[in-house]
Amino acid sequence: MPLLFDSKIRSALAERIRFYNELGIFDFYKRDFYRRDFTRRETAPIQPNSELLQPEQREEMALRSVAVEEEDLFAPPKPEAATTDPADALRLIREELGDCTRCRLSKQGRKQIVFGVGNPHAQLMFIGEAPGADEDEQGEPFVGRAGQLLNNMIKAMGLRREDVYIANIIKCRPPGNRTPERDECETCSPFLMRQVSVIKPKVIVALGAVAAKTLLAINAPMNELRGQWYDFRGTKLAVTYHPAFLLRDPRQKGEAWKDLQMVMRELGLPVQK
C-alpha cells in the first residue's frame, strides 16, 4: 500500500515538485522497489523494509511516491492525452521529443533520433539498449546485424516484426556505441515510459543487461535476471540476452530461446516441444 505522510511532509514534497517544474522538469516515473515472480503464489509484492534504509534512501522513496501522486496536480497534461488512438498518441510524443537536445548525446555525433517502430497495438514490446550505427543512419531500431537476428527470433515465435513494437532505452547513438550513461538513460526514459503507457503491451522483453537494469532498477547479473517474470508498471516483463551479445556468443542462443518460449506461453502462442 502507498506510503502515508502528514500534511507538512506532503506540502514540502509538493513544493519540491513545483521547484522541478519551474526548472522545466515535468516527467516523473516510478521505479518499483521490488520484483515479483509471477510463477509463485504470492499475493502481495515484496516491499522494502524502511527501517533498514538510510535517511536519504527513505527521503528518495517518499519523494518518488508523492511525485507519482502529485504529478497530475502540477505537471501540464501530456499531448497524447488528447487522443485515444495509440498511433496518434505516439506521433504526438515524437513531435514533442522533436530534435532532442536534452542531453549531451545531441552534440556527440548522432545523426538522428531513433524513436521506435512497430504496431501501436502490440501485445509484445522489445526494449533494447541504444541505437547503433545502422540505426542512427536509418532512424529505425534494430536494423543492423543484431536487428536481423531479432527479426529471426520474432519469426521463430510465430510473429512478424510488424506485429510487435521495438524501442530502446535511449533514442540517440552513443559515440563509439559505448554504454549509455545513467543520466542519459534518466533523461530519455520518460519518453519511453510514455510509449509504454500508450501501447499497453501485455509483455515487455528487455534485451540485455542495460535495458533490464535500467527498467527494473536492479543491479544483478543476467543469469539472475533471466528466467522469471517482473511486474513493470502493471505489465509483465521478462529479460533475455541482447541479439548483439548472441552474435558474439552463439552458444547462448538456446538460453535466449527458453526465455522467448516463456514469453510465448504467456501470450498464448503455440510452443513446440
C-alpha positions, -999 to 999 in steps of 0.1 A, spaced: 0 0 0 12 36 -6 33 54 20 14 79 42 27 113 51 14 141 73 4 174 57 38 191 64 58 164 46 33 164 17 35 202 14 73 201 14 74 174 -12 48 192 -34 69 224 -31 100 204 -43 80 192 -73 70 228 -81 106 237 -80 115 210 -105 86 222 -127 100 257 -127 133 243 -139 114 227 -168 114 192 -154 79 177 -157 84 140 -163 84 117 -133 80 79 -134 80 54 -106 106 26 -104 94 -4 -84 114 -12 -53 107 -49 -56 105 -77 -82 78 -103 -83 80 -139 -96 46 -144 -112 51 -182 -112 48 -182 -74 16 -180 -54 24 -148 -36 -5 -124 -33 14 -92 -22 45 -76 -36 77 -76 -16 81 -41 -1 114 -28 12 118 -25 50 121 12 56 138 6 89 168 -8 71 171 22 48 194 52 53 176 85 59 184 97 23 170 65 9 138 69 28 136 105 16 140 93 -20 113 67 -16 89 93 -2 97 118 -30 91 92 -57 58 81 -41 44 115 -38 58 126 -72 36 100 -88 5 111 -68 11 148 -73 22 147 -109 -13 154 -123 -17 184 -100 14 203 -111 25 190 -145 7 201 -176 -12 173 -194 8 153 -219 -2 160 -256 -11 123 -261 -38 127 -235 -59 144 -262 -64 112 -282 -74 76 -276 -57 63 -308 -22 48 -299 -8 57 -333 -18 93 -329 -5 93 -294 29 80 -304 30 107 -332 24 134 -306 51 121 -283 75 120 -312 66 156 -321 72 167 -285 105 150 -285 115 170 -316 152 173 -325 160 165 -289 189 183 -272 181 173 -236 214 155 -230 249 155 -243 243 129 -270 228 155 -292 263 171 -295 283 139 -298 278 129 -334 243 114 -335 227 118 -369 190 114 -359 167 103 -332 156 67 -333 121 68 -317 106 33 -321 88 12 -347 61 -13 -349 24 -20 -341 9 7 -317 -15 -20 -305 12 -46 -300 9 -72 -272 46 -77 -272 73 -49 -269 110 -53 -271 132 -27 -254 169 -27 -262 198 -5 -251 206 22 -277 208 27 -314 239 16 -333 255 30 -365 229 14 -388 200 25 -367 215 60 -365 217 61 -403 182 47 -410 163 62 -380 148 28 -370 158 5 -341 174 -29 -347 181 -28 -385 217 -39 -385 231 -75 -379 216 -76 -344 183 -64 -359 183 -93 -384 188 -117 -356 160 -101 -336 138 -105 -367 146 -142 -368 138 -145 -331 104 -129 -336 97 -151 -366 106 -182 -346 79 -171 -321 54 -172 -349 52 -134 -352 63 -108 -376 83 -77 -369 51 -57 -378 32 -74 -350 54 -62 -322 68 -28 -311 106 -22 -308 123 6 -290 154 14 -269 162 29 -235 178 59 -252 170 73 -286 204 86 -298 235 66 -306 263 70 -280 296 78 -296 315 46 -305 285 26 -293 296 30 -257 272 20 -229 247 48 -221 255 68 -190 230 68 -162 220 105 -167 214 99 -204 191 70 -196 172 90 -170 168 119 -194 154 98 -222 135 72 -202 104 93 -195 96 93 -233 100 56 -234 77 53 -204 51 73 -223 54 50 -253 48 20 -230 18 37 -214 3 43 -249 10 9 -263 0 -10 -232 17 -42 -242 8 -74 -224 45 -84 -222 78 -65 -224 111 -82 -232 142 -63 -220 170 -71 -244 203 -72 -225 216 -61 -191 215 -23 -197 178 -24 -206 169 -48 -178 188 -29 -151 175 5 -162 139 -6 -164 139 -27 -131 165 -6 -111 181 -39 -102 219 -44 -103 222 -81 -109 239 -103 -134 220 -117 -164 219 -152 -150 199 -139 -121 177 -115 -141 166 -141 -166 140 -169 -162 114 -151 -142 86 -125 -145 88 -90 -132 59 -65 -126 68 -34 -145 42 -7 -142 14 -33 -143 29 -51 -173 48 -84 -172 85 -81 -181 110 -108 -190 147 -105 -195 168 -121 -222 201 -116 -240 207 -88 -264 209 -100 -300 243 -83 -304 256 -105 -275 242 -136 -291 261 -127 -323 293 -127 -302 284 -158 -282 261 -180 -303 262 -207 -276 237 -187 -256 210 -188 -283 195 -218 -267 191 -200 -234 175 -170 -252 151 -193 -269 140 -206 -234 133 -170 -224 112 -165 -256 93 -197 -250 83 -184 -216 70 -152 -233 51 -173 -259 33 -192 -232 22 -160 -216 9 -147 -249 -9 -179 -257 13 -187 -287 20 -223 -296 53 -236 -282 69 -265 -300 84 -291 -277 
